[in-house]
Amino acid sequence: MTLCKEDAAPHVIEVGAIKPALMRAARLFAETVLVPTGLLYILLHTAGLLPALLSVLGWCTLTVAIRWISGRHLPGTLLVCAGSLCARASVALALSSALVYFVQPVIGSLFMAALFLGSALLGRPITQRLARDFVALPAQLHHHSGLNRVFAQTAALWGLGRLIDAGMSIGFLHMGVDFAILSRGVFSTALTILFVGICAAWGIRSLRRMPDVTFRFGRTPAAA
């Protein structure tokens, strides 16, 4: 009897439904990038620095408060992004400088680059831990040499993307605050989406070449 690939492969990686994940990502993008960037740009040119930064703080607080009061799920990613925006706006308010607001993400990108590249070089890629939020990895795959290599490669790719983001942000900062807003709101987001796609495509392509690993799409992954 001929076995299908899923039967022949001893390791099956469960991948959740793609469409709901994309919808959540789009909503998160609107809540943490699109709206606060638009508020900052408009109010910075019409009302000044103080109202612009306060609008960012107000929006983040409102977004989290509505979800919490209504009893809806508060994604960890939303809390991290909202907390980061509030911290940036608070520091910029304390120093009365819009420039400080845009310098902080550059430092963050450099830190993330060091974290991902360092984890790849040490052979303990952080991407493996992050992947467990989206896919169910069988326990026996946690020490799979081929899988670890793929995660190290994707960690290195993501680290490279953060270095490019930092360099791009510095270049736009030299051109002025308006260009810095454009960079963080549009180009940095586009670069992030691009590298998410690159890392996902590289990982899936590499894993599909492993004879003992297969994917199962469209199901809600079990907790790893």
C-alpha positions as CSV (number, residue, x, y, z in Angstrom):
1,M,0.0,0.0,0.0
2,T,1.3,3.4,-0.9
3,L,1.5,5.9,1.9
4,C,0.7,9.6,1.4
5,K,3.3,12.2,2.4
6,E,1.5,13.0,5.7
7,D,1.4,9.3,6.6
8,A,5.1,8.8,5.7
9,A,6.3,11.9,7.6
10,P,6.7,11.1,11.4
11,H,6.5,14.8,12.3
12,V,3.4,16.9,11.5
13,I,3.4,20.7,12.1
14,E,-0.1,22.1,12.7
15,V,-0.6,25.5,11.2
16,G,-3.8,27.4,12.2
17,A,-6.2,29.0,9.7
18,I,-4.5,31.7,7.7
19,K,-7.4,34.1,7.1
20,P,-8.2,34.8,10.8
21,A,-4.5,35.4,11.5
22,L,-4.3,37.9,8.6
23,M,-7.4,39.7,9.8
24,R,-6.0,40.0,13.3
25,A,-2.7,41.3,11.9
26,A,-4.5,43.9,9.8
27,R,-6.5,45.1,12.8
28,L,-3.3,45.3,14.9
29,F,-1.6,47.3,12.2
30,A,-4.4,49.8,12.2
31,E,-4.5,50.1,16.0
32,T,-0.8,50.4,16.6
33,V,0.6,52.0,13.4
34,L,-1.9,53.5,11.0
35,V,-4.1,55.5,13.5
36,P,-1.4,56.8,15.9
37,T,0.9,57.8,13.0
38,G,-2.0,59.6,11.3
39,L,-2.9,61.4,14.6
40,L,0.7,62.4,15.2
41,Y,1.2,63.8,11.7
42,I,-2.0,65.8,11.5
43,L,-1.9,67.2,15.0
44,L,1.9,68.0,14.8
45,H,1.1,70.3,11.9
46,T,-2.1,71.8,13.2
47,A,-2.0,71.9,17.0
48,G,1.7,71.4,18.0
49,L,3.9,68.8,19.6
50,L,2.1,68.5,23.0
51,P,-1.4,67.7,21.5
52,A,0.2,65.3,19.0
53,L,2.0,63.2,21.6
54,L,-1.0,63.3,23.9
55,S,-3.1,62.0,21.1
56,V,-0.8,59.0,20.7
57,L,-1.0,58.3,24.5
58,G,-4.8,58.8,24.5
59,W,-5.3,56.5,21.5
60,C,-3.2,53.6,23.0
61,T,-5.0,53.9,26.3
62,L,-8.4,54.0,24.7
63,T,-7.7,50.9,22.5
64,V,-6.5,48.8,25.5
65,A,-9.3,50.1,27.8
66,I,-12.1,49.3,25.3
67,R,-10.9,45.7,24.9
68,W,-10.4,45.3,28.7
69,I,-13.8,46.8,29.7
70,S,-15.7,44.8,27.0
71,G,-14.0,41.6,28.2
72,R,-12.5,40.9,24.9
73,H,-9.1,39.2,24.4
74,L,-6.1,41.4,24.9
75,P,-3.3,40.1,22.6
76,G,0.1,40.2,24.0
77,T,1.4,41.8,20.8
78,L,-1.1,44.6,21.2
79,L,0.0,45.2,24.8
80,V,3.6,45.3,23.8
81,C,3.0,47.7,20.9
82,A,0.8,50.0,22.9
83,G,3.2,50.0,25.8
84,S,6.1,50.8,23.5
85,L,4.2,53.7,21.9
86,C,3.2,55.1,25.3
87,A,6.8,54.9,26.5
88,R,8.1,56.6,23.4
89,A,5.5,59.4,23.7
90,S,6.1,59.8,27.4
91,V,9.9,60.2,27.0
92,A,9.3,62.6,24.1
93,L,6.9,64.7,26.2
94,A,9.3,64.8,29.1
95,L,12.1,66.1,26.9
96,S,9.7,68.2,24.7
97,S,11.3,66.8,21.5
98,A,9.6,65.1,18.6
99,L,13.1,63.9,17.5
100,V,13.4,61.8,20.6
101,Y,10.1,60.0,19.6
102,F,11.7,58.8,16.4
103,V,15.2,58.0,17.8
104,Q,13.8,55.4,20.2
105,P,12.6,53.0,17.5
106,V,16.1,53.1,15.9
107,I,17.6,52.0,19.3
108,G,14.9,49.3,19.5
109,S,15.7,48.0,16.0
110,L,19.4,47.8,16.8
111,F,18.6,45.9,20.0
112,M,16.3,43.5,18.1
113,A,19.0,43.0,15.4
114,A,21.5,42.1,18.1
115,L,19.1,39.8,19.9
116,F,18.1,37.8,16.7
117,L,21.5,37.7,15.2
118,G,23.1,36.8,18.5
119,S,20.6,34.0,19.1
120,A,21.3,32.6,15.6
121,L,25.1,32.7,16.1
122,L,24.7,30.9,19.5
123,G,22.6,28.2,17.9
124,R,19.5,29.0,20.1
125,P,17.4,31.0,17.7
126,I,14.6,33.1,19.3
127,T,12.4,32.4,16.3
128,Q,11.9,28.9,17.5
129,R,10.3,30.1,20.7
130,L,8.2,32.7,18.9
131,A,6.9,30.2,16.3
132,R,5.1,28.3,19.1
133,D,2.6,31.1,19.3
134,F,1.5,30.3,15.7
135,V,2.1,26.6,15.0
136,A,2.1,23.5,17.1
137,L,5.5,21.9,17.1
138,P,5.7,18.2,18.2
139,A,7.9,17.8,21.3
140,Q,10.3,15.6,19.4
141,L,11.0,18.5,17.0
142,H,12.4,20.8,19.6
143,H,15.8,19.3,19.2
144,H,15.6,18.5,15.5
145,S,18.9,19.6,13.9
146,G,17.4,20.5,10.6
147,L,14.6,22.5,12.2
148,N,17.0,24.3,14.5
149,R,19.0,25.3,11.4
150,V,16.0,26.7,9.7
151,F,15.0,28.8,12.7
152,A,18.6,30.1,13.0
153,Q,18.5,31.1,9.3
154,T,15.2,32.9,9.8
155,A,16.5,34.6,12.9
156,A,19.5,35.9,10.9
157,L,17.2,37.1,8.2
158,W,15.0,39.0,10.7
159,G,18.1,40.5,12.4
160,L,19.3,41.7,9.0
161,G,15.9,43.3,8.4
162,R,16.1,45.2,11.7
163,L,19.5,46.5,10.7
164,I,18.1,47.8,7.4
165,D,15.2,49.3,9.3
166,A,17.6,51.2,11.7
167,G,19.7,52.5,8.8
168,M,16.7,53.6,6.9
169,S,15.2,55.4,9.9
170,I,18.5,57.2,10.6
171,G,18.6,58.3,7.0
172,F,15.1,59.7,7.1
173,L,15.7,61.4,10.4
174,H,18.5,63.4,8.8
175,M,15.9,64.7,6.3
176,G,13.5,66.0,9.0
177,V,10.6,65.1,11.2
178,D,8.1,64.8,8.4
179,F,10.3,62.2,6.6
180,A,10.8,60.4,9.9
181,I,7.0,60.1,10.3
182,L,6.7,58.8,6.7
183,S,9.5,56.3,7.4
184,R,8.0,54.9,10.6
185,G,4.4,54.9,9.4
186,V,5.0,53.6,5.8
187,F,8.4,52.4,4.9
188,S,9.3,50.7,8.2
189,T,5.9,48.9,8.1
190,A,6.4,47.9,4.5
191,L,9.9,46.6,5.3
192,T,8.5,44.6,8.3
193,I,5.8,43.0,6.1
194,L,8.4,42.2,3.4
195,F,10.7,40.5,5.9
196,V,7.8,38.6,7.5
197,G,7.1,37.3,4.0
198,I,10.7,36.5,3.3
199,C,11.2,34.7,6.6
200,A,8.0,32.7,6.3
201,A,8.7,31.7,2.7
202,W,12.3,30.7,3.5
203,G,11.1,28.7,6.5
204,I,8.3,26.9,4.6
205,R,10.5,26.2,1.6
206,S,13.3,24.7,3.8
207,L,10.9,22.6,5.9
208,R,9.2,21.2,2.8
209,R,12.5,19.8,1.8
210,M,12.8,17.7,4.9
211,P,11.5,14.2,4.3
212,D,10.4,13.6,7.9
213,V,8.4,16.9,8.3
214,T,5.0,17.8,6.8
215,F,2.4,20.6,7.4
216,R,-1.3,20.5,8.1
217,F,-3.1,23.8,7.4
218,G,-6.4,25.2,8.4
219,R,-6.7,23.9,12.0
220,T,-6.3,25.7,15.3
221,P,-2.9,24.6,16.6
222,A,-2.7,22.9,19.9
223,A,-0.6,24.4,22.6
224,A,3.0,23.4,22.2
